[in-house]
Amino acid sequence: MKNFKGYKMNENKTIFKILRQMADAVTQTIGRNCEVAVHDFADLNKALVYLAGDVTGRKVGAPITDLVVKALHTEGAKIKDRYNYKTTTKDGRSIKSSTIFIRNGAGNVIGAFCINIDTTELLNASQAIEEIVKTIDLNGNDNRETFATTIGETIEALFEQAVSIVGKQPATMSTAEKIRLVEVLESKGAFQIKGSVDQAAMMVGVSKYTIYNYLQKIRAAHAVNKF
């Protein structure tokens, strides 16, 4: 990994001390579903120098994330902050994140202040409320349409529709409910799209081979029901 140097160490110590205080303040204010990570770019291999809260399961000394590596590579010194983007943990929990890039007095990018909020429980609650207040077309039609700019957005829109039908976030679903989720995606034609299995696996929090196994069971059951 590339090291980002060329800045005054005393100034940096002061900056990172303040960032630690801010991390504690944010997590104490928002609560147990919030995590704040402070990254020092002096060594990207162990960039995580402070962690308040526990959402992603990382420890101090962990490397920088792939999102930040890509951003540093493509944008360099002109790197821009990222706000309110969605990520998914390995076990399928939904995370709302913001990443702020930190500069010293000379304008050098020296680190990042990352806020991660686990929204899984909130999304489950909102889906329960939606079930109560929703209305339907009298003909039973689902007329929702997403005007995506990438195929990934199309897959994500189909996935969110399927999650809404099942009524739970993937991290809290039983195996049977995950199979039901995949069945809904199959009925919507999601798996006709290239790369959809990999993306679905990531969002459900299982391997792509598990998704293929679910699909095999679903398609076999449908084939039997035809006769």
Buried (B, 14 or more C-beta within 10 A) or exposed (E): EEEBEEBBEEEBEEBBEEBBEBBBEBBEEBEEBBBBBBBBBBBBEBBBBBBBBBBBEBEEEBBBBEBBBEBBEEEEEEBEEBEEEEBBBEEBBBBBBBBBBBBBEEEBBBBBBBBBBBBBBBBBEEBEEEEEEEEEEEEEEEEEEEEEEEEEEBBBBBBBBBBBBBBBBBBEBEEEBBBBBBBBBBEBEBBEBEEBBEBBBBBBBBEBEBBBBBBEEBEEEEEEEEE
